[in-house]
């Protein structure tokens, strides 16, 4: 209870500081469109909380994994399985509850199966990264019951652009031993566009503070990723096709196992604009991939092979309706075939088919809005283990933005989410060496049904901008993995269980300008997850409190950020806690103004205090800390037009 009171006090302090910012400072707020929202719009106009990384901020945030790239966003933590494999955790929810998308479609890999499986997309290829917090099941189904992260690559164009433009980026990092090169080029005409991108990235066994061992064995990685796309843009019809490949080899930290991952992917798109007076837009999107993931033993033999054959189709119709109503409706179909071969294949062969129909509408009400959404889902899982699974799910939402003054809005939403259990939760039965667990599922699980409500204040003005959100979720039949105290095949047994659970917490981020060039940003987040009967759920993120001082000049930018992570002692049975730590980071950006080029030089320092920091949301928290003191540098050169 004291942590909840402390969290409320922090939120109140943040709001008080913002309210007392003395003098107005003219300041242009950049509008960034969230493409993964039901109706693509600026994040400040949405009822659902969202964050977007782009431009210089994305350049400084990019890490080898998508989880570490977004880990500093409000309400977001990561599973941190070393530098090569890390998925986002949003409001204490991860795994199959957080969907990672590439240009609005699922990555269709095996990353949700286990924390040691990397997401098959490199963040260095992103134009922007979008984070939606809270249930996003309306458009994306069960896999987004906790939220989603969308990586926007711009491989498929909807607008033509005469000429050629692109960028090249070099970067490195001392603690990771990182060497990386990324590039992308777009060119064409108003009718035809081509896109090519690629990234080469190597890291060594990463360094941790000396008191934690100095280095984590077998934590290296090698990644080669890239793609190409072609788009034809007509007056009413736009067509696009893209091919991409992601290859990655990386070690499993502290184990004599390496993982060899490869994915080939095809993306297609079509857009048809109906002329006035209808003014409707029909979009068709599709993706297909072949994915292989081999876990290779020290002798070179393959211990376990995972193969995923994934397909997804999505059709949406956007329309403007009478009464200042914007609406979208659509259909989604997805099929994922999973084959696991080997002595350590802890899940059986399965084929998961999901079909969904959804509708969403936003009605303008003065300067505010009302939002309504509904989705119906059906999922079938066929396996070699009986009984198979089939079930239906219903999701609905209501949201609003209500202007209190010209710059202050009250925002909120109520979401009814229903999540189908995954094949792993249903049918796991075997040793999972990478996580050092013997996992057991339960084919008798029902859908996981929840209600989530959040309420907040959003301020977008010249004196202060930011948002404070409080949220609470109640789940019937929440599915979680917990140890049962037994040992099987020399590994502790972890069993998937289903019980009623509750989550509550808050997120706060407020930016206060001081003068024309300096901004202080205050942030904090907290979540508590527990079974309704009382015990805490495992791997819940601890309370965080941070501040960033940023100065932006004509060519130079400086940042100094401190983030304190509190001790986590609200732990599940047989789970260990983690201690408090403070991370101090600094960054410098410089635009040298080279003729004909938009060049950005960036330097960054992380964990300057060289603290032993452990991510409580990581399954390796007891054995693998975060990287120690590190210095990074990079050069990004955009050509053809202003980049960033």
C-alpha positions in Angstrom: 0.0 0.0 0.0 2.9 2.4 0.8 4.1 2.1 -2.8 0.7 3.1 -4.2 0.6 6.1 -1.9 4.1 7.0 -2.9 3.1 6.6 -6.6 0.1 8.9 -6.1 2.4 11.4 -4.3 4.8 11.4 -7.2 2.0 11.9 -9.7 0.7 14.9 -7.7 4.1 16.4 -7.4 4.6 16.1 -11.2 1.3 17.9 -11.8 2.1 20.6 -9.3 5.5 21.3 -10.9 3.8 21.6 -14.3 0.9 23.8 -13.0 3.4 26.3 -11.5 5.6 26.7 -14.6 5.8 30.5 -14.4 5.9 32.1 -17.8 4.6 31.0 -21.2 7.3 30.1 -23.7 6.1 29.9 -27.4 6.6 26.4 -28.5 5.5 24.5 -31.5 4.2 21.0 -30.7 5.0 18.5 -33.5 2.1 16.4 -34.6 3.1 12.7 -35.1 0.5 10.3 -36.6 0.1 7.0 -34.9 -0.5 4.6 -37.8 -1.4 1.6 -35.6 -4.4 3.4 -34.1 -7.9 2.3 -35.3 -8.0 5.6 -37.2 -4.6 7.0 -37.9 -4.3 10.2 -35.9 -2.1 12.3 -33.7 -1.5 10.7 -30.3 -2.9 13.8 -28.5 -6.3 13.2 -30.1 -6.6 9.5 -29.0 -8.4 8.2 -25.9 -5.8 5.4 -25.6 -2.4 6.4 -24.3 0.3 6.2 -27.0 4.0 7.1 -27.4 5.9 7.6 -30.6 9.7 7.5 -31.1 11.0 9.2 -34.3 13.8 11.5 -35.5 16.7 12.3 -33.1 14.9 10.7 -30.2 14.7 7.4 -32.1 18.4 7.7 -33.2 19.4 7.9 -29.5 17.0 5.2 -28.3 17.8 2.5 -30.9 19.1 -0.7 -29.4 19.8 -4.1 -30.9 16.3 -5.3 -29.8 12.9 -3.7 -29.9 12.4 -4.3 -26.2 15.4 -2.2 -25.2 14.6 0.5 -27.8 11.2 1.3 -26.1 12.1 0.4 -22.5 12.3 4.1 -21.4 8.8 4.9 -22.6 6.1 5.4 -19.9 4.6 2.1 -18.7 7.1 0.0 -20.8 9.7 -2.5 -19.5 11.3 -5.4 -21.2 12.0 -9.2 -20.8 15.7 -8.6 -21.3 17.2 -11.9 -22.3 20.6 -10.2 -23.1 21.3 -7.7 -25.9 20.0 -10.0 -28.7 16.5 -11.0 -27.4 14.2 -8.6 -25.6 10.5 -8.1 -26.0 8.3 -5.2 -24.6 6.4 -5.6 -21.3 3.5 -3.1 -21.1 1.8 -2.3 -17.8 3.2 -5.6 -16.4 1.9 -7.7 -19.3 4.2 -9.4 -21.9 4.6 -12.5 -24.0 1.5 -13.2 -26.1 -0.4 -10.3 -24.6 1.8 -7.7 -26.3 1.8 -7.7 -30.1 4.9 -6.6 -32.0 3.9 -5.4 -35.5 5.8 -4.5 -38.7 4.0 -1.8 -40.6 0.7 -2.8 -38.9 0.9 -6.5 -39.4 2.2 -9.2 -37.0 5.8 -10.2 -37.2 4.6 -13.9 -37.5 7.8 -15.2 -35.8 8.3 -17.4 -32.7 9.2 -14.5 -30.3 6.1 -14.8 -28.3 6.9 -18.5 -27.6 9.8 -17.7 -25.3 11.9 -14.9 -24.0 15.0 -16.2 -25.6 13.5 -15.9 -29.1 14.4 -12.7 -30.8 11.8 -10.5 -32.6 12.5 -10.8 -36.4 12.9 -7.1 -37.0 15.8 -4.8 -36.3 14.9 -1.4 -34.8 17.6 0.4 -36.9 15.3 -0.1 -40.0 12.5 1.9 -38.4 11.2 5.3 -39.5 9.3 5.5 -36.3 8.2 3.2 -33.4 4.7 3.4 -32.0 3.7 2.1 -28.5 0.0 1.7 -27.6 -0.5 1.0 -23.9 -3.5 -0.9 -22.6 -5.7 -3.4 -24.5 -5.5 -3.0 -28.3 -7.5 -6.0 -29.2 -10.1 -4.1 -31.3 -7.8 -4.1 -34.4 -5.3 -6.8 -33.5 -7.0 -9.5 -31.5 -5.8 -11.6 -28.6 -2.1 -10.9 -29.2 -2.6 -7.2 -28.2 -4.5 -7.7 -24.9 -1.9 -5.8 -23.1 -0.8 -3.4 -25.8 1.3 -3.2 -28.9 4.5 -1.9 -30.5 4.5 -1.1 -34.2 7.7 -0.7 -36.2 7.1 1.5 -39.2 9.6 0.8 -42.0 8.0 2.7 -45.0 8.8 -0.1 -47.4 5.4 0.4 -49.0 4.5 3.9 -50.1 1.1 5.5 -50.4 2.5 8.8 -51.9 4.9 9.4 -54.7 7.9 11.6 -54.4 10.2 12.7 -57.3 13.9 12.2 -56.7 16.0 10.0 -54.5 16.5 10.3 -50.7 17.7 8.1 -47.9 20.1 7.8 -45.1 23.2 5.9 -43.9 23.9 5.3 -40.2 27.0 4.1 -38.3 26.9 3.3 -34.6 28.8 1.6 -31.9 28.7 0.9 -28.2 31.5 -0.1 -25.8 29.7 -2.3 -23.3 28.1 -4.4 -26.0 31.1 -4.2 -28.3 28.5 -3.1 -30.9 29.4 -2.4 -34.6 26.5 -1.5 -36.8 25.7 -0.1 -40.2 22.2 0.7 -41.4 21.0 2.3 -44.7 17.8 2.9 -46.6 17.0 4.6 -49.9 13.7 5.7 -51.4 13.4 6.9 -55.0 11.0 7.3 -57.8 8.3 9.5 -59.2 4.8 10.6 -58.3 3.5 7.3 -59.7 6.2 4.8 -58.8 8.4 4.4 -55.7 11.2 2.0 -54.8 12.6 1.3 -51.3 15.7 -0.6 -50.2 17.0 -1.0 -46.7 19.5 -3.1 -44.8 21.4 -3.4 -41.5 24.5 -5.2 -40.4 25.1 -5.5 -36.6 27.6 -7.4 -34.5 27.9 -7.4 -30.7 30.4 -9.1 -28.4 29.8 -10.7 -25.0 28.5 -7.7 -23.1 30.2 -6.1 -20.1 28.6 -5.7 -16.7 30.0 -4.1 -13.5 33.0 -5.9 -12.1 31.2 -6.8 -8.9 28.7 -8.7 -11.1 31.4 -10.6 -13.0 32.7 -8.2 -15.5 31.2 -9.9 -18.6 28.3 -12.2 -19.5 29.6 -15.3 -21.3 27.9 -16.3 -24.6 25.9 -13.1 -25.0 27.3 -12.1 -28.4 25.1 -11.6 -31.5 25.4 -11.2 -35.3 22.5 -9.8 -37.3 21.9 -9.2 -41.0 18.5 -7.8 -42.0 17.0 -5.9 -44.9 14.2 -5.6 -47.4 13.0 -4.0 -50.6 9.7 -2.7 -51.7 8.0 -1.3 -54.9 4.8 0.8 -55.0 2.6 2.1 -57.8 0.5 5.2 -56.9 -2.6 5.9 -59.0 -5.3 8.5 -58.6 -7.6 6.0 -56.9 -5.6 2.8 -56.7 -2.3 2.2 -55.0 -0.4 -1.2 -55.0 2.7 -2.3 -53.2 4.9 -5.4 -52.6 7.9 -5.8 -50.4 10.3 -8.7 -49.6 12.5 -8.8 -46.5 14.9 -11.2 -44.8 16.1 -11.3 -41.2 19.1 -13.4 -40.2 20.5 -13.5 -36.7 22.8 -15.7 -34.7 23.3 -15.1 -31.0 24.3 -16.9 -27.8 22.1 -17.7 -24.9 23.7 -15.9 -21.9 25.5 -18.1 -19.5 24.6 -21.3 -21.5 26.7 -23.2 -24.2 23.8 -22.8 -26.7 23.6 -20.6 -29.7 20.5 -19.7 -31.7 20.4 -19.4 -35.5 17.3 -17.5 -36.7 16.1 -16.8 -40.2 12.9 -15.3 -41.6 11.9 -14.6 -45.1 8.8 -12.4 -45.5 6.5 -11.1 -48.2 4.2 -8.0 -47.7 1.6 -6.8 -50.1 -0.8 -3.9 -49.9 -3.6 -2.2 -52.0 -5.5 1.0 -51.4 -8.6 2.1 -53.2 -10.0 5.6 -52.7 -13.6 6.0 -53.6 -14.3 9.5 -55.0 -16.6 12.1 -53.5 -19.3 12.2 -52.2 -18.6 8.8 -50.6 -15.0 9.6 -49.7 -14.2 6.1 -48.5 -10.9 4.2 -48.5 -10.5 0.5 -48.8 -7.2 -1.0 -47.7 -6.0 -4.5 -48.1 -2.9 -5.8 -46.4 -1.2 -9.2 -46.4 1.9 -10.9 -45.1 3.4 -14.3 -45.4 6.6 -15.6 -43.9 8.8 -18.7 -43.5 10.7 -18.7 -40.2 13.3 -21.1 -38.8 14.9 -21.0 -35.4 17.6 -23.6 -34.5 19.0 -24.0 -31.0 22.5 -25.4 -31.5 24.4 -27.4 -28.9 28.1 -26.9 -28.1 29.1 -29.8 -30.4 27.3 -28.2 -33.4 24.3 -30.5 -33.5 20.8 -29.0 -33.5 19.1 -29.6 -30.2 15.7 -28.1 -31.1 14.3 -26.7 -34.3 11.3 -24.3 -34.5 9.6 -23.7 -37.8 6.8 -21.2 -38.3 4.8 -20.8 -41.4 2.6 -17.6 -40.9 0.0 -15.9 -43.0 -2.1 -12.8 -42.3 -4.7 -10.9 -44.3 -6.4 -7.7 -43.2 -9.1 -5.6 -45.0 -10.4 -2.3 -43.7 -12.8 0.3 -44.9 -12.4 3.9 -43.6 -15.3 6.3 -44.1 -16.5 9.7 -43.0 -20.1 9.6 -41.8 -22.7 12.4 -41.1 -22.5 14.0 -37.7 -18.7 14.5 -37.7 -18.1 10.7 -37.4 -15.0 8.9 -38.6 -15.4 5.1 -38.8 -13.5 2.0 -39.8 -14.6 -1.6 -40.2 -12.6 -4.6 -41.2 -11.8 -8.3 -41.3 -8.6 -10.1 -40.2 -7.5 -13.6 -40.8 -4.3 -15.2 -39.5 -2.9 -18.7 -39.7 0.3 -19.8 -37.9 1.7 -23.3 -38.3 4.3 -24.2 -35.7 6.6 -27.2 -35.8 9.1 -27.9 -33.0 11.5 -30.8 -33.5 14.1 -32.2 -31.0 14.5 -33.6 -27.6 13.9 -30.2 -26.0 10.8 -29.3 -28.0 8.5 -28.3 -25.2 5.5 -27.6 -27.4 3.8 -29.9 -29.9 3.2 -29.2 -33.6 0.2 -26.9 -33.9 -1.8 -24.9 -36.4 -3.5 -21.7 -35.0 -6.3 -20.1 -37.1 -7.8 -16.8 -36.0 -10.6 -14.8 -37.7 -11.8 -11.4 -36.5 -14.4 -8.8 -37.5 -14.2 -5.3 -36.1 -15.6 -1.8 -36.2 -14.5 1.5 -34.6 -16.0 5.0 -34.7 -14.9 8.4 -33.4 -17.4 11.2 -33.1 -16.1 14.8 -32.7 -17.8 16.7 -29.9 -16.6 20.3 -30.1 -12.9 20.1 -29.2 -13.3 16.6 -27.8 -14.4 13.2 -29.0 -16.2 10.0 -28.2 -14.9 6.6 -29.4 -16.7 3.2 -29.7 -15.4 -0.1 -30.8 -16.4 -3.8 -31.1 -14.6 -6.9 -32.3 -15.7 -10.5 -32.6 -13.0 -13.2 -32.8 -12.8 -17.0 -33.3 -9.7 -19.0 -32.8 -8.9 -22.7 -33.5 -5.8 -24.6 -32.5 -5.2 -28.0 -34.0 -2.4 -30.1 -32.5 -1.2 -33.7 -32.1 -2.4 -33.5 -28.5 -6.1 -33.9 -27.7 -8.3 -32.1 -27.0 -7.8 -29.3 -29.5 -8.9 -25.8 -28.8 -11.6 -23.7 -30.4 -13.4 -20.6 -28.9 -15.0 -17.3 -29.5 -14.1 -13.9 -28.0 -15.8 -10.5 -27.8 -14.0 -7.2 -27.3 -15.5 -3.8 -26.9 -14.3 -0.3 -25.9 -15.6 3.2 -25.1 -13.3 6.2 -24.9 -13.5 9.9 -24.7 -11.5 13.1 -24.8 -13.2 16.0 -23.0 -11.6 19.5 -23.1 -11.6 21.2 -19.7 -9.8 24.3 -21.1 -8.1 25.3 -24.3 -5.0 23.2 -23.4 -6.2 20.6 -20.8 -8.2 17.5 -21.6 -9.7 14.8 -19.5 -9.2 11.5 -21.3 -10.3 8.0 -20.5 -11.5 4.6 -21.8 -13.2 1.4 -20.7 -12.2 -1.7 -22.5 -13.6 -5.2 -22.3 -11.0 -7.6 -23.6 -11.1 -11.4 -24.1 -7.9 -13.3 -24.9 -7.6 -16.8 -26.3 -5.0 -19.0 -24.6 -1.9 -19.6 -26.8 -0.7 -23.0 -28.0 2.2 -22.8 -25.4 -0.2 -22.1 -22.5 -2.4 -25.0 -23.5 0.0 -27.7 -24.7 3.6 -27.0 -23.3 5.0 -30.2 -21.8 8.8 -30.5 -21.6 12.2 -29.0 -20.8 12.9 -25.4 -21.9 16.7 -25.3 -21.5 17.1 -21.6 -22.6 15.0 -20.4 -19.6 16.1 -23.3 -17.4 12.5 -24.4 -16.8 10.4 -27.5 -17.3 7.1 -26.0 -18.6 3.6 -27.6 -18.4 0.5 -26.2 -20.0 -3.2 -27.0 -19.5 -5.4 -27.9 -22.5 -8.5 -27.2 -20.4 -8.0 -23.4 -20.2 -10.8 -21.1 -21.2 -10.5 -17.5 -22.6 -9.1 -14.8 -20.4 -11.7 -12.1 -19.9 -10.8 -8.7 -18.5 -12.1 -5.1 -17.9 -9.7 -2.2 -18.1 -10.4 1.4 -17.2 -8.0 4.3 -17.3 -8.5 8.0 -16.6 -6.1 10.8 -17.1 -5.3 14.4 -17.7 -3.6 15.5 -20.9 -2.1 18.9 -21.3 -0.7 20.2 -24.7 0.3 23.8 -24.4 3.2 26.2 -24.6 3.9 26.2 -20.9 3.7 22.5 -20.2 2.8 19.3 -22.1 2.3 15.8 -21.0 -0.1 13.3 -19.5 -0.9 11.5 -16.3 -2.9 8.3 -16.4 -4.3 6.0 -13.7 -5.5 2.5 -14.7 -7.0 -0.6 -13.3 -7.7 -4.0 -14.8 -9.7 -7.0 -13.5 -9.3 -10.4 -15.2 -11.4 -13.5 -14.9 -9.3 -16.6 -15.7 -5.9 -14.8 -16.0 -3.2 -17.2 -17.3 0.3 -17.1 -15.7 3.4 -19.3 -15.4 4.5 -20.2 -11.8 6.9 -22.6 -10.2 5.3 -25.5 -8.3 8.4 -26.6 -6.4 9.0 -29.8 -8.3 12.1 -30.9 -10.3 11.8 -32.6 -13.7 14.8 -33.5 -15.9 17.0 -31.6 -13.5 15.0 -28.4 -14.1 12.5 -26.6 -11.8 8.9 -27.2 -13.0 6.9 -24.2 -14.0 3.2 -24.7 -14.6 0.7 -22.5 -16.4 -2.2 -21.7 -14.1 -5.5 -19.8 -14.5 -7.0 -17.7 -11.8 -8.7 -14.3 -11.3 -6.3 -11.3 -11.1 -6.2 -7.6 -10.7 -3.8 -4.9 -12.0 -3.6 -1.2 -11.1 -1.1 1.6 -11.5 -0.3 4.8 -13.2 2.0 6.5 -15.8 3.1 10.2 -15.8 5.2 12.2 -18.2 5.3 16.0 -18.1 7.6 18.3 -20.1 8.2 21.8 -18.7 10.1 24.4 -20.8 12.5 26.9 -19.2 13.3 29.4 -21.8 13.2 28.8 -25.5 15.8 26.0 -25.6 15.6 24.1 -22.3 13.1 21.5 -21.2 12.8 19.4 -18.0 10.8 16.2 -18.4 9.5 14.4 -15.3 8.3 10.8 -15.6 7.2 8.0 -13.4 5.2 4.7 -13.7 4.0 2.0 -11.5 2.0 -1.2 -11.8 0.9 -3.8 -9.2 -0.4 -7.2 -10.4 -1.8 -9.8 -8.0 -4.3 -12.6 -7.9 -7.7 -11.6 -6.6 -7.2 -14.0 -3.7 -4.2 -12.1 -2.6 -0.8 -13.4 -3.8 1.4 -11.2 -6.1 1.9 -12.2 -9.7 5.5 -13.0 -10.8 7.8 -10.6 -12.6 5.9 -7.4 -12.0 7.8 -4.1 -12.8 8.8 -2.0 -9.9 8.1 1.7 -9.4 10.2 4.0 -11.5 10.9 7.7 -11.1 12.9 9.8 -13.6 13.8 13.2 -14.9 15.5 14.5 -18.0 17.1 17.8 -18.7 17.3 18.6 -22.4 18.9 21.7 -24.1 18.3 22.2 -27.8 20.4 24.7 -29.7 20.6 25.5 -33.4 23.1 22.8 -34.1 23.8 21.2 -30.7 21.6 19.2 -28.3 22.4 18.0 -24.8 20.5 15.6 -22.5 21.1 14.4 -19.0 18.6 11.8 -17.7 18.3 10.0 -14.3 16.0 7.1 -13.7 15.6 5.5 -10.3 14.1 2.0 -10.2 12.8 1.1 -6.7 13.2 -2.2 -4.9 10.7 -4.9 -5.9 9.7 -7.0 -3.0 6.1 -7.6 -4.0 6.9 -11.0 -5.4 5.2 -14.3 -6.1 5.7 -17.5 -4.2 9.2 -18.9 -4.8 10.2 -15.7 -6.7 13.2 -13.6 -5.6 13.1 -9.8 -5.4 15.4 -7.2 -7.0 17.1 -4.3 -5.4 16.9 -0.6 -6.2 19.2 1.1 -8.7 19.7 4.4 -10.4 20.6 4.8 -14.0 22.3 8.0 -15.1 22.5 8.6 -18.9 23.7 11.5 -21.0 23.5 12.3 -24.7 24.8 14.8 -27.2 23.6 15.5 -30.8 25.3 17.8 -33.3 24.2 18.8 -36.7 27.4 20.0 -38.5 25.5 21.5 -41.5 27.5 19.8 -44.2 26.5 21.2 -47.6 23.8 19.1 -49.3 23.5 16.7 -46.4 21.4 16.5 -43.2 24.0 15.0 -40.9 23.5 14.0 -37.3 26.4 13.1 -35.0 25.3 11.6 -31.7 27.2 10.5 -28.6 25.6 8.8 -25.6 26.7 7.4 -22.2 24.5 4.9 -20.3 24.7 3.7 -16.7 27.4 6.3 -15.9 27.4 5.2 -12.2 28.2 1.7 -13.3 25.4 0.3 -11.1 24.5 -3.4 -10.9 21.0 -3.1 -12.3 18.6 -6.0 -12.7 15.3 -6.0 -14.7 12.7 -7.6 -12.6 10.7 -8.4 -15.7 13.5 -10.6 -17.1 13.6 -14.3 -16.5 17.4 -13.9 -16.1 17.2 -11.2 -13.4 19.1 -13.3 -10.8 22.0 -14.2 -13.1 22.3 -11.6 -15.8 22.2 -7.8 -14.9 21.9 -5.0 -17.3 25.0 -3.7 -19.1 27.5 -1.6 -17.1 28.9 1.8 -17.9 28.9 2.3 -21.6 29.7 4.9 -24.2 28.1 4.9 -27.7 28.6 7.0 -30.8 27.0 7.3 -34.2 26.7 9.2 -37.4 23.5 9.5 -39.4 23.6 11.2 -42.8 20.4 11.8 -44.7 20.5 12.9 -48.3 18.0 14.1 -50.9 15.9 16.0 -48.3 15.9 16.8 -44.6 16.0 13.6 -42.6 15.8 12.8 -39.0 
